[in-house]
Amino acid sequence: MKKNCTNDNLKIIFCPNCNSMEIVKIGKYKGFQRYRCKNCKTSFSQKPPAISSKIKRLAIGYYLNNVGIRKIAKFLKVSPPTILYWLKKAGKELDAEIKKRSEAPPNAAPDIIEFDEIYTFVQKNETELLYGLLILGEKSALLHLN
């Protein structure tokens, strides 16, 4: 006979579909408990623990310090596609921040100007592509140099 799971280890579990507390355990899948709602018959499982933002920041820091994606994944015990997802998401957030700052009214002249070059050689086209990140105070821009 299946047990009612309204108080499973002091955690009250609700159906994600109808928010009912009338659920029963129906087994485990890949180590996670599966449940079925008595009201709407929806099956669901407990969600795996989320990875902390500290680990995500650490992965991005490793990447910015020229550690390879597979090495980062091995160090942090996370899959390489997950690392790539985090990096793409961080890149989009950085792009949005750069656009936001470039729309802001300019302040006084900056005290520090920093310029960093990234050199890339594309063998297929046999051309050199030069890029640079220009940071002026709170403003920054990605430059394509010919």
Summary of the structure (lengths in Angstrom):
residues: 146
radius of gyration: 24.5
end to end distance: 73.5
largest distance: 74.7
contacts: 312
relative contact order: 0.08
helix: 30%
strand: 32%
